[in-house]
Amino acid sequence: MEKIELNIPTIYSHSLFIDESNNHINISKKEIEYFYSLIYLYRLDLLSNTTNLLIKEKGEDDKVKHHWNNNITNWNSLPITIDMYEVLLVINENHNSNYKSLREFIPTLQSLHIEINILNKDTTKASQQMKIVDTVNISSCGLKINIKFNDYFIREYIHINSFYKKVVLNHFFNLSGYKNKVLYLLMKDYVGISKKIPQSEIVSMIGDIFSNGRFKGIVEDINKTTDVKVTVEKRKKGKKTTYFFNIKKQNKFLNRRDEIEFNVKKDLWNKSEDETQKNINKGIDVKNIDSYTKSIYKTKMKHFNYMVDIDDYLEDVKESLKNKKIKNQFQYLVMVSEENSKEYIIDDKYLTYEYPYPQQTTYEVKETYNLIDEGKIGWKLISIDKPLSNNTKSLL
């Protein structure tokens, strides 16, 4: 499953939809999914067809950051045509191409307004009401949406210098209801802090979810489904109830490969920190430990994709052999060449050695990857009483 991310500004994480009569409303679970899918696809189209909207710059940490091009003073977005198929594909890659409810949402979207920044977290922006789309309609073929978002509304999703959080839309779409999704966006915006929120503010965002006992279930759904972990403490003073939220980031992987990628990056960072400390111990003058470690990490990341592919392959092999694991034995995956029957083992640097580890046979990660990718090897298990040194990648 592809990870789909959207930078959602704080002013929209703290917002309410408004109908034509100026009343706050909750839209349906499907409708808020269509809403964010359309924003995601519209933003992609704008950036791909208007390449000068954002300027790339490297910061002091050597990371590329994007800034709005201040030379563009008269920017206006254009109407864009989006396939209904693509809208559903962003939400669910296994969708059944049933466009009925999406077609029914278009008139609703045309009339929707939004009140932004209602909790005033972003003090640089006023709380205000605005139109969401200037025009939106269904094409004559009935399979495409012609849409133009309001320029001020959509610019906040492009101009990411303001407060925002990178939201994994896959997690957002997997939440079970509209109120779950809105509370998640609010919690996501406060990741890393403890936040005191009066019950009245939560009610103003998503209605009364306390009298019917839904609040606990919504928090459990967020913890189970998303990359946010929320713990809640309820305090009551007179008639006023306040909730203290401790909001942390948690690892929630979309698939096994996503998890492997995370673990490889973590492993490379740990190795970079160890290498930095070893160099300091040797007497090397390291003026900025963080920058020095990042430079080592950047070098190691050159072979990152090959490492992920190798780990992915090894995970498959380990899974197929796990029922052969022997208790109290160190078991290693050994590669056997189909050409000359030589045996090889992979170390924690993703390099190969002739088993039992006397002679190095590959000197770059890409060479190891090619050896595996060519498919000229088989696998067997070696069981021994003592572990081989520096050989974590091949341990079952």
TIDREN-510282 format. One line per 4 residues: number of its first residue (from 1); for each residue x negated, y, z of C-alpha. Coordinates in steps of 0.2 Angstrom, whole numbers, padded with zeros to 4 digits. Each point is the difference from the previous one (the first is absolute). Layout:
// TIDREN-510282
NUM> X,Y,Z  ...
This chain:
// TIDREN-510282
1> 0000,0000,0000  -0007,0017,-0005  -0002,0012,0014  0011,0016,-0004
5> -0005,0016,0010  0007,0017,0000  -0006,0015,0010  0016,0006,0009
9> -0002,0018,0007  0005,0003,0018  0014,0012,-0005  0009,-0014,-0009
13> -0004,-0013,0014  0010,0012,0011  0015,0003,-0011  0019,-0003,-0002
17> 0010,-0001,-0016  0014,0012,-0002  0016,-0002,-0011  0009,0013,-0010
21> 0010,0005,0015  -0016,0004,0009  0002,-0015,0012  -0014,-0011,0006
25> 0002,-0017,-0007  -0008,-0017,0000  -0001,-0008,-0017  -0001,-0019,-0003
29> -0015,-0012,0002  0000,-0002,-0019  0002,0018,-0004  -0015,0005,0011
33> -0011,-0013,-0009  0006,0007,-0017  -0005,0017,0006  -0018,-0004,0005
37> -0002,-0011,-0015  0005,0014,-0012  -0012,0012,0010  -0014,-0012,-0002
41> 0002,-0003,-0019  0003,0019,-0003  -0016,0004,0009  -0010,-0013,-0010
45> 0007,0007,-0016  -0004,0018,0005  -0018,-0003,0005  -0003,-0011,-0016
49> 0007,0012,-0012  -0006,0016,0009  -0018,-0004,0004  -0005,0017,0007
53> 0012,0001,0014  -0012,-0007,0012  -0018,0003,0002  -0012,-0014,0007
57> -0013,0006,0012  -0013,-0010,0011  0000,0004,0018  -0014,0000,0012
61> 0005,-0018,0004  -0003,-0004,-0019  0018,-0005,-0002  0010,0007,-0015
65> 0014,0012,0005  0013,0008,-0011  0005,0018,0001  0014,0009,-0009
69> -0008,0010,-0015  0003,0018,0006  -0003,0007,-0017  0017,-0007,-0005
73> 0012,0013,0006  0015,-0002,-0011  0002,-0019,0000  0017,-0007,-0004
77> 0004,-0019,-0001  0008,-0007,-0015  0015,-0012,-0002  -0007,-0018,0000
81> 0009,-0016,-0006  -0002,-0015,0012  0005,-0018,-0004  0013,-0007,0012
85> -0010,-0016,-0001  -0016,0009,0007  0010,0008,0015  0006,-0018,0005
89> -0018,-0007,-0003  -0008,0012,0013  0013,-0005,0013  -0001,-0019,-0004
93> -0011,-0009,-0013  0013,-0014,0000  0016,0011,-0004  0014,-0007,-0010
97> 0002,0016,-0012  0017,0004,0008  0002,0019,-0003  0017,0002,0007
101> -0004,0008,0016  -0014,0010,-0007  0012,0008,-0013  0012,0004,0014
105> -0014,0009,0009  -0004,0013,-0014  0016,0011,0004  -0004,-0001,0018
109> -0018,0006,-0003  0005,0014,-0011  0010,0007,0015  -0012,-0003,0014
113> -0009,0013,0009  -0013,-0002,0014  -0004,0009,0016  -0019,-0002,0003
117> -0011,0001,0015  0014,0000,0012  -0011,-0004,0015  -0012,0014,-0005
121> -0016,-0011,0001  -0007,0009,-0015  -0001,0018,0007  -0007,0006,-0017
125> 0017,-0004,-0008  0017,0007,0005  0015,-0012,0003  0011,0003,-0015
129> 0013,-0008,-0012  -0004,-0003,-0018  0006,-0008,-0016  -0008,-0017,-0004
133> 0003,-0001,-0019  0003,0013,-0013  0008,-0013,-0012  0002,-0018,0000
137> 0011,-0011,-0012  0000,-0017,-0008  -0005,-0002,-0018  0012,-0005,-0014
141> -0007,-0018,0000  0004,-0001,0019  -0017,-0007,0004  -0010,0016,0004
145> 0001,0014,0011  -0004,0018,-0006  -0005,0010,0016  -0008,0016,0005
149> -0004,0003,0018  0000,0017,0007  -0017,0007,-0002  -0002,0006,0018
153> 0006,-0017,0007  -0011,-0011,-0011  -0016,0011,0001  -0001,-0005,0019
157> -0003,-0018,-0006  -0014,0006,-0012  -0008,0014,0010  -0007,-0011,0014
161> -0010,0013,0010  0015,0001,0012  0004,-0012,0014  0004,-0017,-0007
165> -0001,-0019,0003  -0004,-0014,-0012  0015,-0011,0000  -0001,-0018,-0007
169> 0017,0000,-0008  0000,-0019,0000  0002,0001,0019  0013,0014,-0002
173> 0010,-0010,-0012  0000,-0016,0011  0008,0008,0014  0018,-0005,0002
177> 0010,0016,0001  0000,0019,-0004  -0002,0004,0019  -0014,-0012,0002
181> -0009,0009,-0015  0003,0017,0006  -0006,-0004,0018  -0015,-0009,-0008
185> -0005,0016,-0010  0001,0010,0016  -0011,-0013,0010  -0012,-0001,-0014
189> -0003,0019,0000  -0005,-0002,0019  -0012,-0014,-0002  -0014,0001,0012
193> 0008,0010,0014  0013,-0001,0014  0015,0010,-0004  0014,0006,0011
197> 0017,0001,-0010  0016,0004,0008  0015,-0011,-0004  0009,0015,-0007
201> -0014,0001,-0014  0001,-0018,-0005  0019,0002,0000  -0001,0015,-0012
205> -0011,-0010,-0012  0009,-0016,-0001  0016,0001,0011  0004,-0009,0016
209> -0009,-0016,0000  0000,-0002,0019  0018,-0002,0006  0001,-0016,-0012
213> -0017,-0007,0005  -0007,0002,-0018  -0016,0009,0006  -0009,-0015,0007
217> 0003,-0010,-0016  -0006,0014,-0011  -0016,0002,0009  -0003,-0019,0000
221> 0003,0001,-0019  -0013,0013,-0002  -0013,-0010,0010  0004,-0016,-0009
225> 0001,0007,-0018  -0012,0015,-0001  -0018,0006,0003  0006,0010,0016
229> 0001,-0007,0017  0012,0009,0012  0002,-0002,0019  0013,0010,0008
233> 0003,0006,0018  0017,0008,0005  0002,0013,0013  0015,0009,0006
237> 0002,0016,0009  0018,0006,0004  0010,-0002,-0017  -0016,0001,-0011
241> -0009,-0015,-0006  -0017,0001,-0007  -0010,-0014,-0009  -0019,-0001,0001
245> -0006,-0009,-0015  -0018,-0007,-0001  -0003,-0002,-0019  -0014,-0010,-0007
249> -0006,-0006,-0017  0000,-0019,-0002  -0006,-0011,-0014  0015,-0006,-0010
253> -0006,-0009,-0016  0010,-0002,-0015  -0008,-0016,-0005  -0015,-0011,0003
257> -0011,0010,-0012  0004,0016,0009  -0006,-0008,0016  -0016,-0007,-0008
261> -0004,0018,-0007  0003,0007,0018  -0011,-0013,0008  -0014,0002,-0013
265> 0000,0019,0002  -0001,-0002,0019  -0014,-0013,-0001  -0010,0012,-0011
269> 0003,0015,0012  -0006,-0011,0015  -0016,-0005,-0010  -0003,0018,-0004
273> 0001,0005,0018  -0012,-0014,0005  -0012,0005,-0014  0000,0018,0006
277> -0003,-0006,0018  -0015,-0011,-0005  -0008,0014,-0010  0002,0012,0015
281> -0008,-0014,0011  -0014,0000,-0012  -0003,0018,0003  0008,0007,-0016
285> 0006,0018,0003  0018,0000,-0003  0007,0017,0002  0018,-0004,-0003
289> 0005,-0017,0004  0017,0001,-0008  -0006,0006,-0017  -0015,-0012,0000
293> 0012,-0015,0004  0012,0006,-0014  -0014,0001,-0013  -0005,-0018,0004
297> 0019,-0005,-0001  0001,0008,-0017  -0014,-0010,-0006  0007,-0016,0006
301> 0017,0004,-0008  -0007,0000,-0017  0003,-0019,0000  0016,0001,0009
305> 0012,-0007,-0014  -0011,-0015,-0002  0000,-0003,0019  0019,0001,0001
309> 0001,-0013,-0015  -0012,-0012,0008  0009,0001,0017  0016,-0003,-0009
313> -0006,-0015,-0009  -0008,-0007,0016  0016,0003,0010  0009,-0012,-0013
317> -0014,-0013,0002  0001,0001,0019  0019,-0001,0000  -0001,-0016,-0011
321> -0013,-0008,0012  0006,0006,0017  0008,-0017,0004  -0017,-0008,-0001
325> -0007,0011,0014  -0009,-0010,0014  0001,0006,0018  -0017,0005,0008
329> -0009,-0001,-0017  -0007,0015,-0011  0007,-0003,-0017  -0006,0009,-0015
333> 0007,0002,-0018  -0014,-0006,-0012  0001,0004,-0018  -0006,-0014,-0011
337> -0006,0004,-0018  0008,-0011,-0013  -0015,0002,-0011  -0015,-0006,0011
341> 0009,-0005,0016  -0009,0012,0011  0009,0007,0016  0001,0018,0004
345> 0007,0010,0015  0006,0018,0001  -0007,0011,0014  0008,0016,0008
349> -0007,0011,-0013  0009,-0010,-0014  -0016,-0007,-0007  -0004,-0019,-0003
353> -0013,-0011,0006  -0004,-0018,-0003  0007,-0011,0014  -0007,-0002,0013
357> -0005,0018,-0002  -0018,-0001,-0006  0000,0010,-0016  0010,0015,-0006
361> 0009,-0002,-0017  0010,0016,-0003  -0007,0017,0004  0015,0011,-0003
365> 0019,-0002,0004  0005,0000,-0018  -0011,-0015,-0003  0009,-0010,0013
369> 0016,0006,-0007  -0005,-0005,-0017  -0005,-0017,0006  0017,-0003,0008
373> 0010,0008,-0014  -0009,-0011,-0013  0009,-0015,0008  -0015,-0012,-0001
377> 0000,-0005,0018  0009,-0011,0012  0002,0001,0019  -0003,-0012,0014
381> -0002,0001,0019  -0015,-0002,0010  0002,-0004,0019  -0015,0004,0012
385> -0002,0001,0019  -0009,0017,-0001  0005,0016,-0010  -0011,0005,-0015
389> -0007,0018,0003  0007,0015,-0009  0013,-0010,-0009  0018,0006,0005
393> 0008,0001,-0017  -0001,-0019,-0003  0005,-0005,0017  0017,-0009,0000
